[in-house]
Amino acid sequence: MTSNNMHNKLVMVTGATAGIGKQTARALQQMGARGDCGSQPTQDGRCDR
């Protein structure tokens, strides 16, 4: 059986401000992953999560 535990795993998702990249980043965050997005930041300088 596989585990969805991503606690303390460092991830980087490209294209995380829209579409499938955004959904992937959200899913990984919900599984406990940490990291940042590899996309252009929003106007306020943050990734849109």
KAFENHU-V427151 format. One record per residue. N is the residue number from 0. RES is the residue in three letters. PHI is phi in radians with two decimals (none if undefined). PSI is psi as a letter, one per 30 degrees, with the letter a starting at -180 (999 if undefined). Layout:
BEGIN
n=N res=RES phi=PHI psi=PSI
n=N res=RES phi=PHI psi=PSI
END
This chain:
BEGIN
n=0 res=MET phi=none psi=k
n=1 res=THR phi=-1.65 psi=l
n=2 res=SER phi=-1.91 psi=k
n=3 res=ASN phi=-1.69 psi=g
n=4 res=ASN phi=-1.40 psi=j
n=5 res=MET phi=-1.93 psi=g
n=6 res=HIS phi=-0.94 psi=k
n=7 res=ASN phi=1.13 psi=g
n=8 res=LYS phi=-1.49 psi=k
n=9 res=LEU phi=-1.59 psi=k
n=10 res=VAL phi=-2.23 psi=l
n=11 res=MET phi=-2.39 psi=k
n=12 res=VAL phi=-1.98 psi=k
n=13 res=THR phi=-1.47 psi=k
n=14 res=GLY phi=1.20 psi=h
n=15 res=ALA phi=-1.47 psi=g
n=16 res=THR phi=-1.67 psi=f
n=17 res=ALA phi=-2.80 psi=l
n=18 res=GLY phi=1.09 psi=b
n=19 res=ILE phi=-1.17 psi=e
n=20 res=GLY phi=-1.11 psi=e
n=21 res=LYS phi=-1.15 psi=e
n=22 res=GLN phi=-1.14 psi=e
n=23 res=THR phi=-1.13 psi=e
n=24 res=ALA phi=-1.06 psi=e
n=25 res=ARG phi=-1.12 psi=e
n=26 res=ALA phi=-1.11 psi=e
n=27 res=LEU phi=-1.12 psi=e
n=28 res=GLN phi=-1.10 psi=e
n=29 res=GLN phi=-1.14 psi=f
n=30 res=MET phi=-1.49 psi=f
n=31 res=GLY phi=1.78 psi=g
n=32 res=ALA phi=-1.26 psi=l
n=33 res=ARG phi=-2.23 psi=l
n=34 res=GLY phi=2.71 psi=a
n=35 res=ASP phi=-2.52 psi=l
n=36 res=CYS phi=-1.70 psi=k
n=37 res=GLY phi=-1.78 psi=i
n=38 res=SER phi=-2.44 psi=l
n=39 res=GLN phi=-1.21 psi=k
n=40 res=PRO phi=-1.23 psi=l
n=41 res=THR phi=-1.26 psi=l
n=42 res=GLN phi=-1.06 psi=f
n=43 res=ASP phi=-1.52 psi=g
n=44 res=GLY phi=1.52 psi=g
n=45 res=ARG phi=-1.97 psi=l
n=46 res=CYS phi=-1.38 psi=k
n=47 res=ASP phi=-1.42 psi=j
n=48 res=ARG phi=-1.94 psi=999
END
